[in-house]
Amino acid sequence: MPNVTRGGSSAGLMMYLFGKGDANEHTDQHVIAGDAGTVARFGGEYLDRDGRYDLANHLDAPMLLWEREVVVPDRRWDPEKEEHVRVGEKPAHVWHCSLSLRAEEGQLTDEQWSTIANEFVSELGFSTDDPNEAGCRWVAVRHGLSKRGNDHIHIAVNLVREDGTIASTHKDFARAQSVAGRLEERHGLAVTAGRQRSSEALAGASKAESARVDAGQRRHADRDELRRRLRSAAAHASNEREFIEGARDLRVLVRPRFAKGGTSEVVGYSAALTPAFVDGKRGEPVWFSGAKLDSNLSLGQLRARWPNNDQAAAVPAWKERGRAARTGAWDTPQRASAPAVPPAMAARLAVLGTSGAKVGRYAATELSGAFASASLYFEKNTHGPLANASSVFAKAAAMPKWRADKPDAKPGARSRMAADSVYAVRLAMRAGGPSSSTGWRAVMRQAGRSSKLMASQLQQAGNTRMATEILGSVKAALSQFEKLSGETVGDLEQSTETETQTPRAPRRTPGVGRDNGVER
């Protein structure tokens, strides 16, 4: 799992890599790979303070010799324009990437990591075996397991080659993901699901988010909780304005991004959890672009889910939310309330799960929203199997290489798939009955059927890995639902037309309490 960053200080990075770490987790720090000159001077060594400066100077030598600069735009948030604006440039000659294994995969040897590092750097074009071509100076450092038990290494590359030319970083993140996928296959490592389109894979928590969780300020990483809440808001909304209101009810701050030249057209948005009080002071919101949280939460994808959406009618609501975010006059409720199952959700899932129906990105998006809503309603403050199923379907919805859903991709397909049928209407009426728990059972049964159909189509398309992940996550999610609701989902192959049940009261009171460090 590669994590790519850019920086302007080789010395600063070396001090961190050979230091004690943020939580004293760095142990046995040493160089395991690098270009020939780096390995000859520093290979296998733990470096003291002077040694770290020596290594940094060694990496920077071609850049200093040729007097080359590598910079990237320096952008800052402008509260007046409500967008990031360029304020200058900043040095970015240090290309840094960490390669990490899943904790359950155990540890590799230094020799195995050295081979992986050399292949990784070579396939990205930073090093070469051709004596007539110049490569970059680089180093790979290993310093033990992360705080979460992941075996990993760090790779640092100076982007100025030995001949003074600058290495290309064009689409480096996507290329790093692609190379990592090949290395996983080549070395028999667990293949990361969702790598088919790295730009739409779900990004992991940042160091700052993880630190807040470790300090007890948050129950979960901000972006994970935002995804759960926004997916639920989208699943319960039938238009843009309802989505904005639903996000507010779930204590999510949103602010619009307007088209350049005016404030009459919203082209995107950012979201943040309502900040908690820390040491008696209200914190600052941490903002995330909806599209970067989850490609299916981009404003364009959300609008595609609402065939009768009136964008102009939502502009006043966007402006109101934007003013509240800009001035700090947050008016979200003190307690986030998990909405009960809406009849429309069961109706849509009923159509998706009908025998012979084509399921694809639209279905995966609907299922992701349904499981996110169920997680908020039943798991409350915990990200359990229901929340995990939501994330699995979000990954499935971001897989463009799976083309079993071609009819779903056509204009109007969403409307047709969401159209009422006699069966769907009967199910919707049942879901809207006096027992919320019974309504959720109808949704879970339909989710299970749709999941089986989707997994079958994925299997036929050759994506066995995602099919297996879907079935496993849904099985765990349905078991969790039965445990928390007191309802029995039963045999998913049996038609709900034969259902006869006496509603049982839920075992737990619905609603979301103190979640992710957010106040009630």
Secondary structure, 3 states (H helix, E strand, C coil): CEEEEEECCHHHHHHHHCCCCCCCCCCCCEEEEECHHHHHHHECCCCCHHHHHHHHHHHHHHHHHHCCCCEEEEEEEECCCCEEEEEEEEECCEEEEEEECCHHHCCCCHHHHHHHHHHHHHHCCCCCCCCCCCCCCEEEEECCECCCCCEEEEEEEECECCCCCECCCCCHHHHHHHHHHHHHHHCCCCCCCCHHHHHHCCCCCCHHHHHHHHCCCCCCCHHHHHHHHHHHHHHHCCCHHHHHHHHHHCCEEEEEEECCCCCCCEEEEEEEECCCEECCEECCCCCEEHHHHCHHHCHHHHHHCCCCCCHHHHHHHHHHHHHHHHHCCCCCCCCCCCCCCCHHHHHHHHHHCCCCCCCCHHHHHHHHHHHHHHHHHHHCCCCCHHHHHHHHHHHHHCCCCCCCCHHHHCCCHHHHHCCCCHHHHHHHHHHCCCCHHHHHHHHHHHHHHHHHHHHHHHHHCCCHHHHHHHHHHHHHHHHHHHHHHCCCCCCCCCCHHHCCCCCCCCCCCCCCCCECCECC
